[in-house]
Structure formats: C-alpha cells, structure tokens
Amino acid sequence: MSVLWTPEDFIAAVGGRAVGTDIAPIGGVSIDTRTLEKGDAFFAIRGDRLDGHDFVTGAIEKGAAVAVVDEEHAERFDTAVGALVVVPDVLDALRRLGQAARARTGAKIIGITGSVGKTGTKEALRLALSRSGRTHASAASYNNHWGVPLTLARMPADTEYGVFEMGMNAPGEIAALTEQVRPEIAIVTTVEPVHLEFFGTVEKIADAKAEIFEGLGPGGIAVLNADNPQFGRLAEAARSCGARIVTFGEADGADARLKRVSLRPDGSSVIADILGMEVAYKFGAPGRHLVGNSLAVLAAVKLAGADLALAALALADMTAPKGRGARFRLSVAGGDVTVIDESYNANPASMRAALALLGQADPGLRGRRIAVLGDMLELGEASRDLHRELAGPVADANVDLLFASGPHMQALYDEIPTLRRGRYSQASDGLVAALLDEVRPGDVVMVKGSLGSRMGPVVEALRRRFAEIGGETAEAGAA
C-alpha cells in the first residue's frame, strides 16, 4: 500500500484530536464502507438519509486505518475499537484535508464545469493527460459539496495533473467548490437551459457557471465554448477575474478550432487546429457533441504543458461509464439488439445529442431505431414546451418507435406521428413489459431520462430478459 497521508500530517490537516489505538499510515480516503479499502481513512459524514457514524464500527472492522467522527457522536464509541479522530464537523474536516492536499501539490490543476458534458470531458482529459504524467481526477460524477473535497483529499502529493469536475444546483455552489480546487485552467463546456426550475433564465445559469473563474489565480486561463450563445457573458465574467480567454469550437477565430470531422457509428475522425498546431486524431466514441468537447480537452492539454501528440493519440481509447452512453448487445430470438444506455441523466441539450447519436446508429436488417425516454426534470414552467420541442430531433434521428414515460414526456409523445408511438406510461416501469415484447433482431434501443425518472431499471430489465453478448463495450455518451 502506498502512503497517501502520514498519521501526523492527517491529524494536523483535519484539525482533530486522536483517541483510541494508534493511527496506521493512510492509503486512501472513504465515505462509504461498501467501497472502503484496508488502510483507508473513513469519514463519518451525515447525509440526508444516512449517518456515517452508524457505520464506523464496520469501517474499523473492515480495516480502516482511522475513522473521523464528530464530538456529538464520539462518546458512542469504545476507544478500544480502533483509531479515531474527533472533530467538530466531519464534512468540514474532509474539506480541510482536501485543502491540505491542494496546498502540498505542485500539480497543474484543471477545473471543469458546464451544463452538459462535464463528466465526459473530465474523463477524456484524464485519459489524455495520463500519457504525459501522473494524473488524478474525480471518480464518477463526484462534483458536489462532498465529492470535490473527497477527490482533493485523495490526490497524491506527487500528482502532476489534477482534473476536477464541479457541478451545481444553486448560485454560490461552484464558488465554494472552486475556492477549494483553485484551478489554473477552467473549462466551461457549455451553458444550456437546465435547472431552470431553480434559476429561471439561461443567463442566470451562465452567471452561476462563471463562478469557476473566481478560483483562478494570477495567470489563470478560461477555456470557453465560442459556439455557445452565452460565450460573451462568460468571457466578460472571466476577464473581470483577470483570466486569459482561450476559445474552442467551430467559430472562425476559435483558438482550438474544428477544421474537419467524419462521424461514424463507432467514433469520429477529426482534424483540428489546436492553438496554432494542426492535429489529426480519432475520438473513440460516436457523437458530434463529443468532438466539440475534445477540442477543449486538447487545448487544456497544451495549456498545461503536456504532450499534445500523445494526448491526441489517447483519445482513440475514450470510453464511457454505465448510464452515459455505454453500448452492449443482447441476444434475442433470431439475432441481437444493440442497447445505448444513457439513463444516468438528461436535459434538453443532452437529449438532443443522444437522439442524434441514435440517428447515427446502423440498425441491422429490418431493425429499427427505438427511443425510450423519461422526463427531463428541473425545467420549471418551460418543461412542457422543452419536451414537445424534441419532436424535431426525434424525426431528424429517424426514430421508428418512441416509448415515453412521465407527465412531462407526454407532451412529446402526443406531438409525434401515431405510427412512431410505441407506448406511453406515467412511470418508467409501465414501459418495461411492452418494450420487452417489442424488441426484435437488428433493433437499436436508446434509453435516456433524468435520474429521477428512473430509466436505469428499464436498462436492467433488458439485461435480465436477454443474454448479453461479449460483455459491455462502453462508449462515450451525451451527458
């Protein structure tokens, strides 16, 4: 086990007092006993549903080097159970550890935010930078008030490149996160009408995303999407923070500019000008939206001083996790069906991108394109119109059948021609039986919706009914 934190540095960083047995050298940081490894420090964070203090004994028994608990709960634990550090507030202690990790590193730090594409861009940048040096990045979508400090706390001292994703649901959240991350390069992938229920206008969403520039120190760089309507607003905010502006996109004059692209069902071939250098590369996942974000990735690579040629080669290996565009094949009577799993989340921009991705797919002989869509949430008063407006992208993608669930998605279902209607249900589980009966050899089935619309169980139902062929082949998705 490599040592992430010595006991002395750990106690000094979290600002607590040690009780119980001696703390062993710490190899990792965890807030979840299900994934805790021997030698990890366990932080007993209190969440909305669960209190980490209820799992402290289990963490110690599983081999945690130390458990961090608060003063209120400290008396619950027999000090003979293991090593404990007692602090006033556990989440604040995790933040303090993250700040200590940030302070001790000499890594080039890159922050990423945006309405769509944060996680995919973060993963592509992790992949691209790892060819040049030791790279640390957020796991999964760890982009909130506990995910960011946890990712910082896990960063080894000898990291050369750090990549951090930052998300938000309300004003001020990114400001708090970027204060911890203090990026030298900040990427905003795009600004789109998401979380309208909380913000009201796209301009207010842009202002919230622009909080990332507040963390940039002297000489900081903002990498902005020149094709996005909110570019001017973001650029003004970045300049007010003293940042240098670097642009990406298809717009004339973009610093990282797309020159030519060939889109295929299994990926894209790209020629781009990256800060004055022509680069030809393959992106190992389909979708024009991903090509756009790859320009930001390569711009950040060059700005970070990493090897641009190696990074471009690495993007051919880009993959995506479950729920974000992972593809797999299922065996059905007489052939197979391809499933595109986009079930993790959805908003108008990512829904359009996913439908375009489905349109690029090649069904087999007599196969069809089937879209299984759940509600896009948090869209406020504009929700019904934003769902109805997907009728155009559905038609452009040559979708043969639409299965739809949720009160908002009914607006789209009612808008499309009768011949394209597969089944509508108020809840996603009402689609399962009809979908399982409908699929046939050659079909391509894309499943997408906001996390709260519960489209993931639809994907799992397909997996349970039909045998998977050759294991999952993950490809990058739309959100």
Protein Blocks (a to p, Z undefined) as FASTA:
>chain_A
ZZfbdfklmmmmnopacehjdddddfbdcfbfklocehiacdddddfkbcfklmmmmmmm
nopabdcddfklmmmpcfklpccdddfblklmmmmmmmmmmmmpccdcdddedjehklmm
mmmmmmmmmmnoccdddehjafbfklmmmmmmmpcfklcbdcdddddfbehklmmmmmmn
opabdcdfbacdehklmnopaklmmmmmmmmmmmpcehiacdddfkbmklmmmmmmmmmn
opacddedjbehiabdcfbdcddfkbccddddeehiacddddfbecjklmmmmmmmmmmm
mmnopafklmmmmmmmgccdehiapacddddehiacddddfklbccfklmmmmmmmmmmp
ccdehiacdddddddehkljmlmmmmmmmmmmmmmnopabdcdedjklmmmmmmpcfklp
mbdcfbfklmmmmmmmmpcghiacdddddfklopmlmmmmmmmmpccehiaaddddfZZ
